[in-house]
Structure formats: structure tokens, C-alpha cells
Amino acid sequence: MKEKIEKLKKERNAIILAHNYQPPKIQDLADLCGDSLELSIRAAKTGAEVIVFCGVRFMAETASILSPEKTVLLARGDAGCPMADMVTAEALSAKKAQLPPMPVVAYVNSTAEVKALSTICCTSANAVAVLQSLEEEEILMVPDRNLAHWAAAGAGKKVHVWQGFCPYHDGLTVDDVRRARAAHPEAVFMAHPECRPEVLAEADVVASTSGMLRHARTSDVEAFIIGTEVGLLYPMAKENPEKRFYPASEKMFCTDMKKITEEDVVRSLEQMSGEVKVPEEIRVPAYRAVKRMLDLAG
């Protein structure tokens, strides 16, 4: 299977991207693994003409926003993100009309249409810095309520919170964390900012997936409880074979992130199927929101 994929990649001048939550087999065959935005930025700098994204739809859309000249294929068209679907362009437009004029910060885990209606985007790693970069003291943030509460507290801003959430992060409870701590008392608990505020209050470290990987790599600690989707444990263990990693809860298993198989990747490359192309009238304003965030980071 891997030989077949390598042959097709050469024929198509393609690159395969895999999010950190993808199954181990998919991460192993990918050219690049990482956070969704990080992958799109890195892929845009390559000479590849085709991007096969192993992730969910909003990620493939972001790749299309940043690389309009490339063909972006989502290996499984039905791989979506429940949180991204919790805010639509229509609902956001209606909310903006109800509120006084204020900036809209869109988490990158959102559709291209929502990004196009936003002032600036953010990631879980830079959400606080993005809020602090805005002159206004009152901000609307979509779609994740938990990230918004966490970022608002860190930035000291008044944030109007959209009531979206990741079902898997939001489902992690304090009781789950305390059970994991009791089972592994020597371990440091790292939590993703998509978790509930009371869970983040229990955390030793709050970080994005890339931040968790970095902390695990550089820390002297040898054991970690991981409060994010269970797929992240694979690259962590791969990078740090001498350390131990435990899930905060086995229920943090995203079914959409686990849909893509090697066969799906082959089919995408053979048939050039699953193309995701953001129309220019949406791509251009969405790109402005993403670019403003990227410019902030230099």
C-alpha cells in the first residue's frame, strides 16, 4: 500500500498531510504531521501541486485558502468537525447585526465562510495574543466557548462567547481527570484549551497539540496525562520512547478524525477525488483574516 501511495504521489506531484489526531497508519504514511494551520502553512511553501489532507473539512478549506493554486483533496469527504458546524455564516451575520460594532475572532476550527466574515483568526496556541492585539475591549469570538473563556481570562478582555464546543474535549470532566491522576500520581496533566474551564483549572499545563508535543519533548518529567484527543498519544510516544503517556479519558476519541484509511488516500490520488476548493469571493476575505493572524506572529 505504501509503495502504491509513493508511486501515485510522484505521478501527481502530491504531498500528504496528516493531523496529529489521525490514526497511526495515516500519520506514518504522511509527509507532514502537525496542527491543522501549521500543516497548511508548511504545505503552501512546497512545490507540490496536489495536497491530500488527512483531517477534516475545515482543515482542507484552510489549505485551499492558503494555496489557491494547488489542488486540495480531502481523503474522506464526510470527515467533518461538529464544533465547526456549530456556527454558520448566516448565524454569525445575524449575531453581528444584534451586537454593537466589534471585531470577530474566528478560531481556525471554523468554515471558510465564517472566516470570511471575521476580523482575524486564532489558534488554540495564540488566542490570548490575538485578543491582546486588538485595540477594542469588546470582542465576539467563535465558535468554541471553552477556548473563548480561557482566552478572555488571559487577555483581560470582554468576550462575547459563541456557544459552540468540541464534543470530545467538552466531555472531559474533573472526575475523569482525578481518576487519571489517582491511577498515575507521578504524571503531569496537560489539557487542551477546548476543555471546560473547571478541567483547565485542574491542569498543570494548558497547551495546543503542538504545545503539548513541545512540552513533552523538553520537560524532565517522564509521565504525562494527556487531556486531548487520544490520537496525540501516538506522536508523543514516537518522539519520546523513554516517557509514558496516558489518556485523561478513553472517550476523547473523535470518530471523524479516525475515518480516513490508506485505501481512502489511494482513491483520492488515483481518482483525484474529494477536491475542496474555496471560491474566490470567500477565499479572499477569509485569507485576510488568516493573514492578519500570521502577520501578528511575524
Backbone torsions as a table, in degrees:
resi	resn	phi	psi	omega
1	MET	NA	-44.2	-179.2
2	LYS	-65.1	-38.6	178.1
3	GLU	-62.8	-41.4	179.2
4	LYS	-62.8	-43.2	179.5
5	ILE	-64.3	-42.3	179.3
6	GLU	-61.7	-40.7	179.0
7	LYS	-63.8	-45.8	-179.7
8	LEU	-65.6	-37.7	178.1
9	LYS	-59.8	-43.4	179.9
10	LYS	-65.7	-41.9	-179.8
11	GLU	-63.0	-38.1	-175.4
12	ARG	-94.3	-5.7	-170.6
13	ASN	51.1	57.9	-172.6
14	ALA	-111.7	156.5	173.9
15	ILE	-127.1	140.8	-179.3
16	ILE	-108.8	126.2	178.7
17	LEU	-110.0	138.3	177.3
18	ALA	-132.3	128.4	175.5
19	HIS	-70.4	155.0	-178.9
20	ASN	-59.1	-17.9	-178.7
21	TYR	-93.0	-2.1	-178.7
22	GLN	-68.2	159.8	178.0
23	PRO	-60.5	152.2	-179.0
24	PRO	-51.6	-42.6	-179.4
25	LYS	-59.3	-38.0	-179.2
26	ILE	-73.3	-41.1	176.8
27	GLN	-60.8	-37.2	-177.2
28	ASP	-70.3	-30.1	-178.6
29	LEU	-90.7	-9.2	-177.2
30	ALA	-74.7	152.2	173.3
31	ASP	-79.2	-34.9	179.9
32	LEU	-135.9	136.3	172.9
33	CYS	-122.0	150.0	178.0
34	GLY	161.8	-163.6	173.8
35	ASP	-70.7	159.5	-174.0
36	SER	-61.6	-50.1	-178.0
37	LEU	-67.9	-41.9	177.9
38	GLU	-54.7	-42.9	-179.9
39	LEU	-63.7	-44.5	-178.7
40	SER	-65.1	-38.6	178.8
41	ILE	-65.0	-45.9	-178.4
42	ARG	-66.7	-39.5	179.8
43	ALA	-65.9	-35.1	-179.7
44	ALA	-62.6	-26.5	-177.0
45	LYS	-87.5	-2.8	-179.5
46	THR	-91.8	168.0	176.8
47	GLY	-89.4	7.5	-180.0
48	ALA	-63.2	141.2	176.4
49	GLU	-92.9	-21.3	-177.8
50	VAL	-126.9	133.6	174.5
51	ILE	-113.5	120.0	172.0
52	VAL	-99.7	113.0	-177.0
53	PHE	-97.6	121.5	173.4
54	CYS	-101.4	93.9	-175.9
55	GLY	-172.5	-137.5	177.6
56	VAL	-125.4	171.9	-166.6
57	ARG	-57.1	-44.8	-175.8
58	PHE	-61.5	-28.9	178.7
59	MET	-68.2	-43.4	177.2
60	ALA	-65.1	-36.4	176.3
61	GLU	-62.0	-42.1	178.9
62	THR	-63.0	-38.9	176.5
63	ALA	-62.2	-39.4	177.9
64	SER	-67.7	-36.6	177.8
65	ILE	-62.4	-42.0	-176.3
66	LEU	-86.2	-21.2	-177.8
67	SER	-131.8	65.6	-175.8
68	PRO	-63.5	-20.6	-179.0
69	GLU	-83.7	-11.3	-179.8
70	LYS	-97.6	157.4	173.4
71	THR	-91.1	121.4	-179.0
72	VAL	-106.2	124.5	179.3
73	LEU	-114.8	129.5	171.8
74	LEU	-94.6	119.2	-171.1
75	ALA	-59.5	-28.6	173.7
76	ARG	-132.9	113.8	-176.5
77	GLY	-63.7	-22.5	-178.1
78	ASP	-93.7	9.6	177.1
79	ALA	-84.5	104.7	-176.8
80	GLY	-118.5	-177.3	179.4
81	CYS	-127.6	113.5	-179.5
82	PRO	-55.8	-38.3	-179.3
83	MET	-66.9	-44.6	179.3
84	ALA	-58.9	-34.1	-179.3
85	ASP	-75.2	-7.8	-178.5
86	MET	-81.5	-4.0	171.9
87	VAL	-134.3	128.6	176.5
88	THR	-110.7	163.2	177.7
89	ALA	-60.9	-39.3	-179.0
90	GLU	-64.8	-45.5	-179.5
91	ALA	-66.3	-38.6	178.9
92	LEU	-66.7	-42.0	177.3
93	SER	-59.4	-42.1	180.0
94	ALA	-65.2	-41.0	179.8
95	LYS	-65.9	-41.5	178.6
96	LYS	-61.5	-35.6	179.8
97	ALA	-68.9	-28.7	-179.1
98	GLN	-79.1	-28.1	-174.0
99	LEU	-96.5	157.7	170.7
100	PRO	-61.7	160.1	178.9
101	PRO	-57.5	130.0	179.0
102	MET	-161.6	157.5	178.5
103	PRO	-65.8	150.4	173.8
104	VAL	-113.4	122.1	176.6
105	VAL	-103.0	120.3	179.5
106	ALA	-106.0	122.2	170.7
107	TYR	-59.8	142.6	-179.0
108	VAL	-61.0	-19.6	175.2
109	ASN	-78.2	63.4	-178.2
110	SER	-151.1	163.8	-178.5
111	THR	-73.5	162.8	177.5
112	ALA	-61.1	-37.0	-179.6
113	GLU	-63.8	-37.9	177.7
114	VAL	-70.4	-42.9	176.4
115	LYS	-57.9	-37.9	-177.6
116	ALA	-65.2	-23.5	179.3
117	LEU	-95.1	4.7	-173.0
118	SER	-104.5	159.9	178.4
119	THR	-80.0	-42.6	-175.6
120	ILE	-156.8	152.0	175.7
121	CYS	-99.3	168.5	173.9
122	CYS	-147.2	162.0	170.5
123	THR	-112.3	175.4	176.6
124	SER	-69.0	-22.7	-179.6
125	ALA	-79.2	-32.3	-172.7
126	ASN	-116.3	11.8	-174.3
127	ALA	-57.0	-42.1	-179.9
128	VAL	-64.2	-46.4	-180.0
129	ALA	-62.5	-37.1	178.7
130	VAL	-64.9	-45.4	178.6
131	LEU	-62.4	-41.8	-179.5
132	GLN	-66.8	-25.0	-178.4
133	SER	-74.1	-18.3	-177.8
134	LEU	-86.0	135.1	-179.3
135	GLU	-67.7	-33.9	-176.2
136	GLU	-68.4	146.9	179.2
137	GLU	-92.6	-10.8	-178.0
138	GLU	-121.8	126.8	-170.6
139	ILE	-140.0	144.6	171.1
140	LEU	-100.9	130.0	-178.0
141	MET	-125.1	132.0	-178.2
142	VAL	-132.8	157.0	-10.5
143	PRO	-101.1	-5.1	-168.6
144	ASP	-90.8	115.1	-177.1
145	ARG	-66.9	-35.7	-177.2
146	ASN	-70.1	-44.1	175.5
147	LEU	-62.0	-39.6	-179.6
148	ALA	-63.8	-45.2	178.5
149	HIS	-61.4	-43.7	-178.3
150	TRP	-65.8	-44.7	-178.7
151	ALA	-68.3	-38.9	179.2
152	ALA	-61.3	-42.3	179.1
153	ALA	-64.6	-39.1	-179.3
154	GLY	-72.6	-31.9	-176.4
155	ALA	-94.3	-15.4	-178.3
156	GLY	68.1	35.5	-179.3
157	LYS	-115.7	158.1	172.5
158	LYS	-84.8	116.7	-176.9
159	VAL	-117.0	126.0	171.8
160	HIS	-80.6	119.8	-169.1
161	VAL	-98.8	123.8	172.6
162	TRP	-77.1	141.3	-173.5
163	GLN	-90.1	48.6	172.8
164	GLY	-98.7	165.8	-179.5
165	PHE	-167.0	157.6	170.8
166	CYS	-84.8	120.4	-177.2
167	PRO	-57.5	-29.0	-174.7
168	TYR	-83.4	-42.2	175.8
169	HIS	-71.6	-43.2	-178.4
170	ASP	-65.5	-24.0	-178.8
171	GLY	-78.7	-12.6	178.3
172	LEU	-72.9	129.5	-176.7
173	THR	-111.8	165.1	175.7
174	VAL	-60.7	-39.1	178.3
175	ASP	-61.4	-40.0	176.8
176	ASP	-58.7	-46.0	-177.7
177	VAL	-64.0	-44.7	-177.7
178	ARG	-67.1	-33.2	174.9
179	ARG	-64.9	-42.6	179.4
180	ALA	-65.3	-39.4	177.8
181	ARG	-64.5	-40.1	179.9
182	ALA	-64.4	-36.0	179.4
183	ALA	-75.1	-28.3	-176.4
184	HIS	-135.8	69.3	-173.8
185	PRO	-63.6	-19.5	-179.1
186	GLU	-83.2	-7.8	-170.0
187	ALA	-91.2	147.3	172.3
188	VAL	-85.3	135.5	179.6
189	PHE	-96.7	118.2	175.9
190	MET	-108.9	131.4	-177.3
191	ALA	-124.8	145.0	175.7
192	HIS	-83.1	143.4	-178.4
193	PRO	-65.3	-5.8	172.9
194	GLU	-77.7	-6.5	177.1
195	CYS	-77.5	162.6	-178.6
196	ARG	-63.8	152.6	-179.4
197	PRO	-54.9	-39.8	-178.3
198	GLU	-69.2	-27.2	175.5
199	VAL	-74.8	-41.7	177.9
200	LEU	-62.1	-32.2	178.3
201	ALA	-65.5	-23.2	179.0
202	GLU	-84.7	-13.8	-169.9
203	ALA	-77.6	146.1	170.5
204	ASP	-82.3	-32.4	179.9
205	VAL	-138.6	132.1	172.0
206	VAL	-112.5	122.8	-173.8
207	ALA	-158.4	157.6	171.3
208	SER	-68.7	174.8	179.1
209	THR	-62.1	-42.2	177.8
210	SER	-64.7	-37.5	177.7
211	GLY	-64.9	-39.1	177.2
212	MET	-65.0	-43.7	178.5
213	LEU	-60.5	-42.8	-179.4
214	ARG	-64.7	-44.1	-178.9
215	HIS	-65.1	-41.7	179.4
216	ALA	-62.4	-35.3	-177.6
217	ARG	-71.1	-38.6	-171.7
218	THR	-97.9	-16.2	-176.9
219	SER	-76.3	149.3	175.0
220	ASP	-80.4	-12.8	-180.0
221	VAL	-66.6	147.5	-174.9
222	GLU	-108.8	-5.6	-178.3
223	ALA	-139.7	139.0	-176.1
224	PHE	-138.7	140.3	168.8
225	ILE	-101.1	126.2	-170.6
226	ILE	-107.1	114.6	-179.0
227	GLY	-96.7	61.9	172.2
228	THR	-154.2	-175.9	-177.8
229	GLU	-55.1	138.3	-170.0
230	VAL	-62.1	-19.3	179.7
231	GLY	-59.6	-25.4	-177.1
232	LEU	-69.1	-22.3	-178.8
233	LEU	-63.3	-28.8	-178.6
234	TYR	-65.6	-55.2	178.6
235	PRO	-64.6	-30.1	177.4
236	MET	-63.2	-48.8	-179.4
237	ALA	-66.9	-34.4	179.7
238	LYS	-66.0	-41.2	179.9
239	GLU	-75.3	-29.0	-172.9
240	ASN	-130.5	69.0	-174.5
241	PRO	-62.7	-18.7	-179.1
242	GLU	-87.5	-4.8	-178.2
243	LYS	-109.2	165.0	-176.5
244	ARG	-116.4	138.6	-177.6
245	PHE	-131.4	131.2	-178.0
246	TYR	-125.7	138.9	176.5
247	PRO	-72.6	141.2	174.6
248	ALA	-64.0	-31.3	176.3
249	SER	-161.4	135.5	178.7
250	GLU	-67.9	-15.5	-179.0
251	LYS	-76.8	-6.6	177.6
252	MET	-82.7	65.4	-174.3
253	PHE	-126.3	105.8	-176.8
254	CYS	-83.0	114.1	-177.8
255	THR	-66.0	-33.3	178.5
256	ASP	-65.8	-39.1	-179.9
257	MET	-70.0	-16.3	-177.4
258	LYS	-103.7	9.2	-176.7
259	LYS	-74.9	-35.4	-169.7
260	ILE	-74.5	132.4	178.0
261	THR	-117.6	170.5	175.2
262	GLU	-59.6	-37.2	179.1
263	GLU	-62.0	-36.9	177.8
264	ASP	-64.6	-39.1	179.6
265	VAL	-65.3	-43.9	177.8
266	VAL	-60.7	-46.6	-179.2
267	ARG	-61.0	-42.9	178.6
268	SER	-57.8	-45.6	-178.1
269	LEU	-71.6	-39.4	-179.4
270	GLU	-67.6	-47.0	-172.9
271	GLN	-98.9	-5.2	-173.3
272	MET	51.9	45.6	-175.6
273	SER	-97.6	158.5	177.8
274	GLY	81.0	27.8	-178.0
275	GLU	-64.9	135.4	175.3
276	VAL	-117.3	114.4	-177.9
277	LYS	-129.1	116.2	179.7
278	VAL	-83.0	122.6	179.6
279	PRO	-59.3	147.6	-174.2
280	GLU	-57.7	-36.9	-177.5
281	GLU	-67.1	-19.4	174.5
282	ILE	-98.9	-39.9	-176.5
283	ARG	-60.4	-43.7	-174.3
284	VAL	-62.7	-52.2	177.0
285	PRO	-67.5	-31.5	176.5
286	ALA	-66.1	-40.1	178.1
287	TYR	-62.5	-39.1	178.8
288	ARG	-58.5	-42.8	-179.6
289	ALA	-66.4	-40.1	177.8
290	VAL	-68.9	-44.8	-177.5
291	LYS	-62.3	-38.0	179.1
292	ARG	-60.6	-39.5	177.4
293	MET	-67.5	-43.7	-179.4
294	LEU	-64.1	-38.8	177.9
295	ASP	-62.9	-35.1	179.2
296	LEU	-61.7	-37.1	-179.0
297	ALA	-83.2	-6.6	179.7
298	GLY	75.7	NA	NA
